[in-house]
Amino acid sequence: MNNRSLFLLLLSLATATSVLANSTLTSVTASQRWPWNGKVDIDYTLTSNAAFPVFRVAFHGQIENGSVFDLSSIEGEGTCGIVLGDGVKRITWNSTVDKPSTDTDDAKFNVIALDVSGNASKYLKLDLADYTMSPSATGPTNVGHNNACKTTNIWFRRINNGTFYMGSASDEPNRAPGGIPEDKHQVTITRPIYLGVLETTADQYSRIMNIQTGRNSKLPRVQIQEKELRGETYGMTWPEKTDYRVDDGSFFGTLRQKTGYGLIFDLPTEAEWELAARDKGDGTYHGDYVWNDGVAFYDPQTQITDWSHLTNVAWNADPNSEVKEVGLLTPGMNGLYDMHGNAWDYCLDRLSKNLGFNPVTDPVGNRSKNANFCCKGGGIFKTDTPAHCRMAMRMSKDAKNGNCGFRIAIHY
């Protein structure tokens, strides 16, 4: 393809089906960068009747003799195959890296978009071989023995926005064992997220960061600092700047770059984490005195406490304080594993010592730069009691102590 080529546009729509009924793909344009540097900006507009739509998208090129070629050297919204939210989107194609095998003065571009909002997008799967994503109505199967979902793939569960009660009841047994208040209050989360079905493993971390240490390990990735996850510059500005900026070269910066900057991969906020822990998967939420699989550990009528069921859903109080392989125990009712115990989960927030009792919307945590980051869920450390593994439990932990991990969120 010579540098004077004029790029014409061909909009290609798939055969109309029910999948396309609520989606519209319009206003597709292609324009060369000027001065010409080999890059072409392709803009397209997506609309949907869904409140928080999910689109499956694909792009390819076509030269004048009819031959189709892949647009593999592209970046922008949708390059991983998934777009969250509607509106104007852009991908950029680098023709100098990824050019057709035949020179032409007429290159055309096809854009195909399917609205997969709803049950079809309950789960998303990220393939770490090529960093493409696929929507699914069902999650990973046979998780305990499914090595792929702990190494080469990462599965995400959609957690719908909603209103729930965060914190614990005043008579919940052994509440706030770390001395940090768990004030019960109403929280509204206005946008859904996708959250990792499993805690991020050492193998997944190593593949994303392109290092050998940790390969073939299905243990949670621990002994990691917040600055390694988000970076020391932009990454440490939350919540002063609530725009999810992270540094290039950080874990989340690298993950965003490898998927094309189209999706906002990050940690969940504390409130989003607890929303996910309490979510039953049917639009309702767990209340007080239960694990996230719905089994009660306390009966307020008889005032009897029974922690014995915890061993079915959580690794905790290990004599050697050693984390275990993810996904081996019973999941919560919405299919999330290890929300109790094993590694503590990092949250995006800096720890607020007092949550307060007033209703709040989309809380972002402590605004003091001197505050430590919040951890949730309890852990495997030898002194982590069952009371540490309740959904309301909140703690500030040392990143390097070997039992702090994380699970990945995708934000709209």
C-alpha positions as CSV (number, residue, x, y, z in Angstrom):
1,M,0.0,0.0,0.0
2,N,1.6,3.3,-1.0
3,N,1.6,6.3,1.2
4,R,-0.7,8.3,-1.1
5,S,-3.5,5.8,-0.8
6,L,-7.0,7.1,-0.2
7,F,-8.9,5.0,2.3
8,L,-12.5,4.4,1.4
9,L,-15.0,3.0,3.9
10,L,-17.3,0.0,3.6
11,L,-19.8,-0.5,6.5
12,S,-20.7,-4.1,6.7
13,L,-23.7,-5.2,8.8
14,A,-24.3,-8.7,9.9
15,T,-27.6,-10.4,9.0
16,A,-30.4,-9.0,11.2
17,T,-31.2,-11.2,14.1
18,S,-32.7,-10.8,17.6
19,V,-29.1,-10.1,18.8
20,L,-29.0,-7.0,16.8
21,A,-32.5,-5.8,17.7
22,N,-31.4,-3.3,20.3
23,S,-28.2,-2.1,18.7
24,T,-27.3,0.3,16.0
25,L,-24.0,0.8,14.3
26,T,-23.8,4.1,12.5
27,S,-21.5,7.0,11.5
28,V,-18.5,4.9,10.5
29,T,-15.7,7.1,9.1
30,A,-12.0,6.5,8.3
31,S,-9.4,9.2,8.0
32,Q,-5.6,9.3,7.5
33,R,-3.4,11.0,10.0
34,W,-1.9,14.2,8.5
35,P,1.1,14.6,8.1
36,W,0.8,11.0,7.0
37,N,2.5,8.6,9.4
38,G,0.8,5.3,8.3
39,K,-2.0,5.5,10.8
40,V,-5.7,5.6,10.0
41,D,-8.4,6.6,12.5
42,I,-11.6,4.6,12.2
43,D,-14.5,6.1,14.2
44,Y,-17.8,4.4,14.7
45,T,-20.9,5.0,16.8
46,L,-22.8,2.4,18.9
47,T,-26.2,2.9,20.4
48,S,-28.3,0.5,22.5
49,N,-31.6,0.4,24.4
50,A,-29.7,-1.3,27.3
51,A,-28.8,0.9,30.3
52,F,-25.3,-0.4,30.4
53,P,-24.7,-2.1,27.1
54,V,-22.0,-4.7,26.1
55,F,-21.0,-5.0,22.4
56,R,-19.1,-7.7,20.7
57,V,-17.1,-6.0,17.9
58,A,-14.9,-7.1,15.1
59,F,-12.8,-5.2,12.4
60,H,-11.2,-6.2,9.2
61,G,-10.0,-4.6,6.0
62,Q,-10.6,-5.3,2.3
63,I,-8.5,-4.4,-0.7
64,E,-9.8,-3.6,-4.2
65,N,-9.5,-7.2,-5.5
66,G,-11.9,-8.3,-2.8
67,S,-9.3,-10.0,-0.5
68,V,-9.9,-9.5,3.2
69,F,-7.1,-8.9,5.6
70,D,-7.0,-8.8,9.4
71,L,-6.5,-5.5,11.3
72,S,-4.2,-6.9,13.9
73,S,-2.1,-3.7,14.5
74,I,-4.9,-1.6,16.0
75,E,-5.5,0.1,19.3
76,G,-8.5,1.8,20.8
77,E,-12.0,0.9,22.1
78,G,-13.0,-2.6,21.0
79,T,-9.7,-3.9,19.9
80,C,-10.0,-6.7,22.5
81,G,-13.3,-7.7,20.9
82,I,-15.6,-6.2,23.6
83,V,-16.9,-2.6,24.1
84,L,-18.6,-1.5,27.3
85,G,-21.1,1.4,26.9
86,D,-22.3,3.1,23.8
87,G,-21.4,6.3,22.1
88,V,-18.6,7.3,19.7
89,K,-15.7,4.9,19.6
90,R,-12.3,4.9,17.8
91,I,-9.7,2.4,16.7
92,T,-6.5,3.4,15.1
93,W,-4.9,1.1,12.4
94,N,-1.2,1.2,11.7
95,S,-0.8,0.4,8.0
96,T,3.0,0.5,8.2
97,V,3.0,-2.5,10.6
98,D,-0.1,-4.4,9.5
99,K,-0.5,-3.8,5.8
100,P,-2.3,-5.9,3.1
101,S,-0.1,-8.3,1.2
102,T,-1.1,-6.5,-2.0
103,D,-0.5,-2.8,-2.7
104,T,-3.7,-1.0,-3.5
105,D,-5.1,2.5,-3.8
106,D,-8.4,1.4,-2.3
107,A,-8.5,0.0,1.2
108,K,-11.9,-0.5,2.8
109,F,-12.8,-1.3,6.4
110,N,-15.6,-3.4,7.8
111,V,-17.0,-2.9,11.3
112,I,-19.4,-5.5,12.8
113,A,-21.1,-5.0,16.2
114,L,-23.4,-7.2,18.1
115,D,-25.3,-6.1,21.2
116,V,-24.7,-8.9,23.7
117,S,-26.2,-7.0,26.7
118,G,-28.1,-9.0,29.3
119,N,-27.7,-12.7,30.0
120,A,-25.4,-13.2,27.0
121,S,-22.8,-11.0,28.8
122,K,-23.1,-12.3,32.3
123,Y,-19.5,-13.4,32.1
124,L,-16.5,-12.3,30.1
125,K,-13.4,-14.4,29.4
126,L,-10.0,-12.8,28.7
127,D,-7.7,-15.0,26.7
128,L,-4.1,-14.3,27.7
129,A,-2.7,-15.8,24.5
130,D,-4.0,-13.0,22.3
131,Y,-5.8,-10.7,24.7
132,T,-9.2,-11.0,23.0
133,M,-12.4,-11.2,25.1
134,S,-15.5,-13.4,24.7
135,P,-18.9,-12.9,26.3
136,S,-20.7,-15.9,27.8
137,A,-24.0,-16.6,29.6
138,T,-22.2,-19.2,31.8
139,G,-18.9,-19.1,33.7
140,P,-16.0,-21.5,33.8
141,T,-16.8,-25.1,34.5
142,N,-15.2,-27.6,36.9
143,V,-13.2,-24.7,38.4
144,G,-11.4,-26.8,41.0
145,H,-9.7,-28.8,38.2
146,N,-9.8,-26.2,35.4
147,N,-6.2,-25.1,35.0
148,A,-7.0,-22.8,32.1
149,C,-9.1,-20.4,34.2
150,K,-6.2,-20.1,36.6
151,T,-3.4,-19.7,34.1
152,T,-4.2,-18.8,30.4
153,N,-7.7,-17.3,30.9
154,I,-9.2,-14.8,33.3
155,W,-13.0,-15.0,33.8
156,F,-15.1,-12.0,35.0
157,R,-18.6,-12.0,36.5
158,R,-20.9,-9.1,35.8
159,I,-22.0,-7.5,39.1
160,N,-25.0,-5.3,38.5
161,N,-25.3,-1.8,40.0
162,G,-27.7,-1.6,42.9
163,T,-28.4,-0.5,46.4
164,F,-27.4,-2.6,49.4
165,Y,-26.4,-2.3,53.1
166,M,-22.7,-2.2,53.7
167,G,-21.2,-2.9,57.1
168,S,-22.4,-5.1,59.9
169,A,-25.2,-5.2,62.4
170,S,-24.4,-3.9,65.8
171,D,-24.8,-7.5,67.3
172,E,-22.8,-9.3,64.6
173,P,-20.4,-11.6,66.5
174,N,-16.8,-10.4,66.9
175,R,-17.4,-7.5,64.5
176,A,-14.4,-5.2,63.8
177,P,-11.7,-7.5,65.2
178,G,-9.1,-5.2,63.8
179,G,-10.6,-2.3,65.6
180,I,-11.8,-0.6,62.4
181,P,-15.5,0.4,62.6
182,E,-18.0,-1.4,60.3
183,D,-20.8,1.2,60.4
184,K,-23.9,-0.2,58.7
185,H,-25.2,2.1,56.1
186,Q,-27.0,2.2,52.7
187,V,-24.8,2.3,49.6
188,T,-25.9,2.9,46.0
189,I,-23.5,1.8,43.2
190,T,-24.7,3.4,40.0
191,R,-22.7,1.5,37.4
192,P,-22.1,-2.3,37.1
193,I,-18.6,-3.8,37.0
194,Y,-17.1,-7.1,36.0
195,L,-15.1,-8.7,38.8
196,G,-12.7,-11.6,38.6
197,V,-14.3,-14.9,39.4
198,L,-11.0,-15.9,41.0
199,E,-8.3,-14.1,42.8
200,T,-5.5,-13.2,40.3
201,T,-3.0,-16.0,40.3
202,A,0.8,-15.8,40.1
203,D,0.7,-17.5,36.7
204,Q,-1.7,-14.9,35.3
205,Y,0.3,-12.0,36.7
206,S,3.5,-13.5,35.2
207,R,1.9,-13.9,31.7
208,I,0.6,-10.4,31.7
209,M,3.9,-8.9,32.9
210,N,5.9,-11.2,30.6
211,I,8.1,-12.7,33.4
212,Q,8.9,-16.3,34.2
213,T,8.6,-16.2,37.9
214,G,5.3,-17.6,39.0
215,R,4.5,-19.5,35.8
216,N,2.4,-22.6,36.4
217,S,1.4,-21.4,39.9
218,K,-2.3,-21.4,40.7
219,L,-1.8,-19.6,44.0
220,P,-3.0,-16.1,44.4
221,R,-0.4,-13.4,43.5
222,V,0.7,-12.0,46.8
223,Q,3.6,-10.0,48.2
224,I,2.8,-7.1,45.9
225,Q,2.5,-3.4,46.5
226,E,-0.2,-1.0,45.3
227,K,2.4,1.0,43.3
228,E,3.3,-2.2,41.4
229,L,-0.4,-2.6,40.5
230,R,-1.2,1.0,39.5
231,G,2.1,2.9,39.4
232,E,3.7,5.5,41.6
233,T,2.5,8.7,39.7
234,Y,-1.0,8.7,38.3
235,G,-1.7,5.3,40.0
236,M,-1.5,6.8,43.5
237,T,-3.8,9.7,42.9
238,W,-7.1,8.0,43.6
239,P,-9.4,9.4,44.9
240,E,-8.2,12.9,44.3
241,K,-8.6,12.1,40.6
242,T,-11.4,9.5,40.2
243,D,-10.7,8.9,36.5
244,Y,-8.9,5.5,36.9
245,R,-5.6,6.7,35.6
246,V,-2.7,4.3,36.0
247,D,1.0,4.5,35.0
248,D,2.4,2.8,31.9
249,G,4.4,-0.2,33.0
250,S,2.3,-0.9,36.1
251,F,0.3,-4.2,36.1
252,F,-3.0,-2.5,35.2
253,G,-1.2,-0.2,32.7
254,T,0.3,-3.2,31.0
255,L,-3.0,-5.1,30.9
256,R,-4.8,-2.1,29.4
257,Q,-2.1,-1.7,26.8
258,K,-2.1,-5.3,25.8
259,T,-5.9,-5.3,25.3
260,G,-5.8,-2.0,23.4
261,Y,-6.8,0.6,26.1
262,G,-10.5,-0.2,25.4
263,L,-11.4,-1.5,28.9
264,I,-10.7,0.1,32.3
265,F,-9.0,-2.8,34.2
266,D,-8.4,-1.8,37.8
267,L,-9.1,-2.8,41.4
268,P,-12.7,-2.6,42.7
269,T,-13.6,0.0,45.3
270,E,-14.3,-1.2,48.8
271,A,-18.0,-0.6,48.3
272,E,-18.0,-2.5,44.9
273,W,-16.1,-5.4,46.5
274,E,-18.7,-5.7,49.2
275,L,-21.5,-5.3,46.7
276,A,-20.1,-8.3,44.9
277,A,-19.6,-10.3,48.1
278,R,-23.2,-9.7,49.1
279,D,-24.7,-10.1,45.5
280,K,-26.7,-13.3,45.2
281,G,-26.8,-13.2,41.4
282,D,-30.5,-12.6,41.3
283,G,-30.8,-8.9,42.0
284,T,-30.9,-9.4,45.8
285,Y,-28.2,-9.1,48.4
286,H,-27.0,-11.0,51.5
287,G,-27.7,-9.3,54.7
288,D,-26.2,-9.8,58.2
289,Y,-24.8,-13.0,59.8
290,V,-24.1,-15.1,56.7
291,W,-21.2,-16.1,54.4
292,N,-21.7,-15.3,50.7
293,D,-23.0,-18.7,49.9
294,G,-26.0,-17.9,52.1
295,V,-25.1,-20.1,55.1
296,A,-25.6,-18.4,58.5
297,F,-22.9,-18.2,61.2
298,Y,-25.2,-16.5,63.8
299,D,-28.8,-16.8,64.8
300,P,-29.9,-13.5,66.5
301,Q,-32.9,-15.3,68.0
302,T,-31.0,-17.9,69.9
303,Q,-27.8,-15.9,69.9
304,I,-25.8,-19.0,68.9
305,T,-22.7,-18.6,66.8
306,D,-21.4,-21.4,64.7
307,W,-18.3,-20.7,62.5
308,S,-17.9,-24.3,61.4
309,H,-19.2,-23.9,57.8
310,L,-16.4,-21.4,57.0
311,T,-14.1,-24.3,56.1
312,N,-16.3,-25.1,53.1
313,V,-15.9,-21.6,51.6
314,A,-12.6,-20.2,52.9
315,W,-9.0,-21.0,53.7
316,N,-8.1,-19.2,56.9
317,A,-5.9,-19.4,60.0
318,D,-3.3,-21.7,58.3
319,P,-0.5,-22.6,60.8
320,N,2.1,-21.7,58.2
321,S,0.2,-18.7,56.8
322,E,0.5,-20.1,53.3
323,V,-2.0,-19.2,50.6
324,K,-3.8,-22.1,48.7
325,E,-4.7,-22.7,45.1
326,V,-7.6,-20.6,44.1
327,G,-11.1,-21.9,43.3
328,L,-11.0,-25.2,45.3
329,L,-13.8,-24.4,47.8
330,T,-17.5,-23.6,47.5
331,P,-18.2,-20.3,45.6
332,G,-20.7,-17.7,46.6
333,M,-24.2,-17.7,45.2
334,N,-23.1,-15.6,42.3
335,G,-20.2,-17.8,41.3
336,L,-17.3,-15.8,42.9
337,Y,-14.6,-17.9,44.6
338,D,-12.5,-17.1,47.7
339,M,-14.3,-13.9,48.6
340,H,-13.7,-15.2,52.1
341,G,-10.2,-16.2,53.2
342,N,-7.2,-17.3,51.2
343,A,-5.5,-13.9,50.2
344,W,-7.0,-10.7,51.4
345,D,-8.2,-8.7,48.4
346,Y,-6.9,-5.2,47.7
347,C,-9.4,-2.5,47.0
348,L,-8.9,0.8,45.1
349,D,-9.8,2.9,48.2
350,R,-7.5,4.2,50.9
351,L,-9.0,3.0,54.1
352,S,-11.7,5.3,55.7
353,K,-11.6,4.7,59.5
354,N,-15.3,5.6,59.8
355,L,-17.8,4.7,57.2
356,G,-20.6,6.7,58.9
357,F,-24.3,5.8,59.0
358,N,-25.7,8.1,56.2
359,P,-26.7,6.8,52.8
360,V,-23.9,7.3,50.2
361,T,-23.6,6.9,46.4
362,D,-20.4,5.5,44.7
363,P,-18.1,6.2,47.7
364,V,-14.4,6.5,46.8
365,G,-12.7,6.1,50.2
366,N,-10.3,8.2,52.3
367,R,-8.9,11.3,50.5
368,S,-5.8,11.4,52.6
369,K,-2.6,10.4,50.7
370,N,-1.2,9.1,54.0
371,A,-3.9,6.5,54.5
372,N,-3.2,2.9,53.6
373,F,-5.2,1.0,51.0
374,C,-8.2,-1.1,52.2
375,C,-8.2,-4.9,52.1
376,K,-11.3,-7.1,52.3
377,G,-12.4,-10.6,52.8
378,G,-10.1,-12.0,55.4
379,G,-7.1,-14.3,54.8
380,I,-5.0,-17.3,55.4
381,F,-2.7,-15.7,58.0
382,K,-2.4,-17.8,61.1
383,T,-4.1,-15.2,63.2
384,D,-7.0,-14.5,60.8
385,T,-10.0,-15.8,62.7
386,P,-13.4,-16.6,61.2
387,A,-14.5,-13.1,62.2
388,H,-11.9,-11.7,59.8
389,C,-13.6,-13.5,57.0
390,R,-17.0,-11.8,57.2
391,M,-18.2,-9.6,54.3
392,A,-18.1,-6.4,56.3
393,M,-14.6,-6.9,57.6
394,R,-12.2,-4.2,56.6
395,M,-8.5,-3.9,57.2
396,S,-5.3,-2.1,56.2
397,K,-2.6,-4.7,55.5
398,D,1.1,-4.6,54.7
399,A,1.5,-5.3,51.0
400,K,4.6,-7.5,51.5
401,N,3.3,-9.7,54.2
402,G,2.5,-12.6,51.9
403,N,-1.3,-12.8,52.3
404,C,-2.5,-9.8,50.3
405,G,-3.7,-10.5,46.8
406,F,-6.2,-8.9,44.4
407,R,-8.9,-9.7,41.9
408,I,-9.3,-7.6,38.7
409,A,-12.3,-5.4,38.1
410,I,-13.5,-4.0,34.8
411,H,-15.2,-0.6,35.1
412,Y,-17.6,1.1,32.8
